[in-house]
Amino acid sequence: MNRHHPPGVFRRTATAVAAGTLALAGAVALPAADAHADTTAKGDVIANLWEWNWDSVASECTQVLGPAGYGAVQVAPPAESLKQSSYYWWDVYQPYSYDLNSRFGTAAKFTSMVSTCHKAGVKVYTDAVINHTTAQTGTGYNGTTISSKYDTPEWDRADYHDSSDCPTSDLTIQDYSNLTQVQNCELLGLPDLRTGSDHVRTGIADYLNSQLALGVDGFRVDAAKHIPEADLAAIESKLTNTTSGTPPYVFQEVYPGSTPQPADYYASGDVLDFTYASKLKSAFQGNVSDLASIGSSGILPAANSVSFVTNHDTERNGLHLSYKDGDTYKLANLFQLAYKWSTPTVYAGWEWTQSDQAPPNSSGFVTNTDCASGSWYCLDRDTAVVGMVAWHNAADKAAVSNWQTKSSDVIGFGRSGAGFFALNNGSSSATYTFATGMADGTYTNVIDGGASKVTVSGGSASITVPAKSAVAFYNASYTCTVGCDDTGGSSGSTVEATFNEYAPTTSGTSVYVVGSVPALGGWDTSKAIPLSSTGYPVWSGEVSVPINTSFTFKYLKKDSSGNVTWESNANRSATATSSAVSLNNSWNVADTDATDVTFHETATTDWGTNVYVVGSLASLGAWNTSDAIPLSSESYPTWSKLVIVPKSTAFTYKYVKKDGSGNVTWESGTNRSFTTGSSSGYSTNDTWK
């Protein structure tokens, strides 16, 4: 477990909207079906402006989302949350109170944002954290002080599950296949609200109703799988209508796992489709021709789901594509908007090096989004994406037709004469004749903002689709209105390379990477790229390198006087394709002599305690616990990490736990042993002893 909360697991369960104190009169019962959207209606695209502040959301609604034809904007949890010194992004998923003064702005700015978005024709959905409250004591962004996690401004100990509901000795989830534990126990110590209580249900509904009274149109229910569906239905029955007179739209996060299943929640609202995003990643990193059968591939029913390409959890834990995948990622978003299925979302966040990294901020308070700064990745305003939102709205309810697979990389399909779309996931342009199903005439390509045209004759068209791009058209007069010549924060010709180097150092010494391409300093040590020591002794950093380019590189150390020490092995080599690449290395272990072992350790922990591996090899810390390798908790209670070690070598190792104060606890028993061979891809499967 991380010092804080693990990003993947934490976001799945650590989002809790607690009950508000503002009780609104006149709540009306809502039929379950009202929580669903018309998934084929025009204007249904959701822009997920993740952790943008309220001023920036309002500006984007006016300048981009409204003119582009987005139907709604999804925003961060609006409640007051934990404020701690590192200002991590996941602070907002540890609610301190239901006051609307938060790290994104004041309650007044929140209200103004909702009103501004409505004037632009854009609905507002907030992230509802209603499963739990904060596990960490301290002070919140509005000054609320919490000294006991079971005592918040809204809740007392009786409002949380206890040993009468949860069968585990420490009240935490230990078996994720056990429905009772998943829904009644605490994830890593996050206090689990007793949503079976009518008092708690009413309090949660009051909090949500206070937002509805301000104009909010619906909710994304975070960590819904940790709340029984019957409890969610009971909470929804207490909600008022929106200010427009309609029931709020509800869509729910049911993270993959053995229990419960997405279908268990259809009665309470739509469900975010993780499988859909996984299928897109598989196709766009393999053969896009596989998308011909995506509708029968196990994705959720269109009438019950919301689709996405990535979200703030899965872009960090590697489950789905991310902006680091460059044009491949953008192309997957274009397909999502073209293919007739469920309500689509377009995710726009910030660029990050470390998974816990906070959004750009001032003392924790999120600063205004600057899409030109390189800190934010504003995919929602990308020229091609904006064009496809218009295309998506024009196609409306028309069925998919004229599907054509030209190669493993090139596909095309129409929407029954309402539009045609072709994509090329290959590394070079491709020209094919497509049966479009469109009336004869000349059409404007929305992907390039209208810069190029396509002529249809006899229902067919010869189309040259650029590499890693698409061509789409629906009428002759499309004109780019917003986002013209905008790439969403990426040049389109580069891809992210993540460098991870295991390198213990002395105080005052840092680790850098330098290499043969200009992005890596062109072998000039004065231009070497500094790596972050956040995951020490693993130093990490990201560099945008040219796509489809081979390069060489090496790591070096610089002390406080600027003295340079090169690692002793030969230059390392890598090739950047069109997808993000991750390079894992170990100081002075040459690539030709190295293999990898992924350590998997099942171990439950208390909040603030992490699991490490240490061993007899230099690349395992040489039994020095200060150089032990931190494992990732993203699949908690299994902790994992890939480690570079020498080939054909026997070694011993063991796991340790470190708490927030640095105290070390060794697992019991004798040292474990492992021997590598001459291949790669080794792994262990261990359990704390």
Secondary structure, DSSP 8 states (H G I E B T S, - for coil): --SS--HHHHHHH--B----S---S------GGGGS--TTSTT--EEEETT--HHHHHHHIIIIIHHHT--EEEE---SEEEE-TT--GGGGGSEEES-S-BTTB-HHHHHHHHHHHHHTT-EEEEEE-BSB--SS-EEETTS-EESSTT--SS--GGGB--TTT--STTSB---TT-HHHHHHSBSTT--BB-TTSHHHHHHHHHHHHHHHTTT--EEEETTGGGS-HHHHHHHHTT----TTSS--EEEE---SSSSS-GGGGGGGSEEE-HHHHHHHHHHHTS-GGGGGGGGGTT---GGGEEE-S--TTHHHHSSS--GGGTHHHHHHHHHHHHS-SSEEEEEEEE--SSTT---SEETTEE----TTSSSEE-GGG-HHHHHHHHHHHHHTT---EEEEE-SSSEEEEESTTS-EEEEE-SSS-EEEEEE----SEEEE-TTTTTSSEEEEBTTEEEEEE-TTEEEEES-S-----SSTT--TT--SSEEEEEEEEE----TT-EEEEEESSGGGGGG-GGG-EE-EEEETTEEEEEEEEETTEEEEEEEEEE-TT--EEE-SS--EEEEE-SS-EEEEEETTB-GGGEEEEEEEEE----TT-EEEEEESSGGGTTT-GGG-EE-EEEETTEEEEEEEEESS-EEEEEEEEE-TT--EEE-SSS-EEEE--SSS-EEEEEE--
